[in-house]
Amino acid sequence: MSKQPLLTPYTNNLNLKNRVVMAPMTRSRANNDGNVPTNDLHGLYYEQRASAGLIITEGSQVSKRAVGYIHTPGIYSDAQVEGWKKVTKRVHDNGGKIFIQLWHVGRISHPDFHNGALPLSASAINPNAKSFTPQGFKDTVTPKEMTVNDIKTTVKDFQKAAENAIKAGFDGVEIHSSNGYLFHQFFSDCSNKRTDDYGGSVENKTRFLFEVLEAVKQVVSEEKIGLRFNPSLHGLFGITVNENTIPTFEYMVKRLNDYNLAYLHLSEPFTDVSEVPYAVTEIAKHFRPLYNGTLMINGDFDQEKGNKILEDGYADLVAYGKPYISNPDLVERFENNLKLSEWDQETFYTTGSKGYTDYPMALEYSKE
């Protein structure tokens, strides 16, 4: 029997032992004053999952202004860099590779995180969403429209965070330009009403992202940089699809062919968009012909669907989210066709080891 596509090596830029990727997932375990990742929790959590071809960490804020959820680790302070060094060492000592996801939530935040100051965004438009604050979920507010100086400062924040990531021992970085967060707020007509160089035309709406990419590649080689997009996100995080949405993403994807990136990470729609005008329902199939580099796909994949999309040639890598929460040895389970453990949603964003580092390994199961 031929080997499952998911379990075959991938060598283009990344040199991965398999094509199973651990997707970035917020887990809210950095519950300390400095939002520092810890060896006993984060270190163990990622070490347990080191058999993945590639691990992408949870989103890690590039500055204090970038935060929007409680207990998420950052990558802007010396203490955070030292904390991440322990994590990357444990992953590398177990034969794994790990990228960090660089994150700025923009308007999906709350003044509680910023000493009363408004969150930043492309335009002063409330997403009418929820922010997970120290006092629980609160309604978002109308953000502050970023000045050009705010934008330039944020570009430097991403560059510095990327530099810190390399100091911390990461194999690369993923720029979180997805899921309704800051970059997505610039891409979308519903959240970007600017009339300067960062609004209006597709070139202007995407300018901020490409400025960040150019800045990051000054400190991290291109083949160690990934980007994440969610083109058909609709009805979540204040984002709605319109006639300009998919053409904007098509423009960016084509332009990314000019870079020698580690990968482009795309998400299938989070919700049913089959009846949504202008949305695309099969993201990998739609964008594969437009992109020449490594394409990673994410979105409710199981073992069978993951193998199928690789066989069909629509993607090179498959990222798994929730299955990796409850199956630290997901690769071994795929290899031996073992039953997967169910995840406990109640512990997704709690603190401590419960529902984080206490899921069983496959050796505790019999083959089915």
C-alpha positions, 0 to 999 in steps of 0.5 A: 500500500502506498504511503498516505500523501499526508505522511510524505516529506515536503522539501520545497524551502521547508524540508518537512518530514511530513505534510501535517501542520499544527495550525495556530490556535489561541489557547490563553495560557500565558497568564502572567504579568508579562504574557511570557510563554512558560517552559512547563506549559507552552514548552511541554504543549508544543514538545508533545506535538513535535511529530508534526511536519511543522508547528505554527504557534498561537498568535503572538502579539507584536506589541502591547498595542496589538493585544486583544485577548487575555493571556496570549503570549507576546514576542516583543519583550526580552522576557518573552524571547527568553520564554520562547527559547525554551519552547523552541529548544524542546521542539527542536530536541524532539525533531520538530520545526516551529514557526511563530505567528505574528499577530495584531488584532486591530479593532478586535480589542478593547480599551481595557487592554490599552489603559483606556485608549482606543484600539487601532484599525484602518478606519473608525468603524466598530466591528460589533464583535466581542473582545475577551477581556480580563473581566470577560467578554465585552462589546467592542468599541469604535476604534481609532483610525490609524494615522500614517505614523501609527502604520509606520510604527506598526510596520516596525513592530512587526519587523522587531517581532520577527527579529525577536523570533529568530533570536528565540530560535524559531524556524520562521514566522507567519504573518497573521493577515487573516480572520478579521484582524488588523491586516484583514481590516485594511483589505475589506471595504466594510472596515476600510473607508480611508481616502489616503494611500492605504484605502480605496484601490486594491493596491492601497488597501493591501499596501500595509501588508506588503510594507510589513512583508518588505520590512520583515524580510530585512530580518528574516529570509523570505523562505522563512516567512509565511502568510495567512489569508481567509478570503471568504470570511463572512459574518464574523469579526465584523467582516463581510464579503462584497464584490471587491473581496475575492479580487483583492485576495487574488491580487495579493496571491498573484503578487506573492509569486514575486516572493520566495515565501515558505508558504501561503496559508489559506483557510476554507470558509469558517461558515457556510457561504454557499448562498453569499454573493461573491464568496468562494466556497472552495478556497484551495481549488480557486487559488491553487492556479494563481499561486506558484509557491507552497500552498497550505490549506486549513479548515475542518480537514480529517485524515481522509479529506487531507489526503484527498486534497493533496492527491488532487494537487490543490494544496501541498500541506494541510493544517489541523487545528482542533484535532491537534488540541486533543491528539498531540500525536496526530501524525502517529494516529494517522500513520496507524489509523488510530481513533482520535480523541475528542477535544474538550471545548470548555478548556480551550481558553482556560489556564493551567494544564487541564485540556492543554497538556494532559491529552493521552498519546496513541500508545494508550489506544489499540488499533481499530 
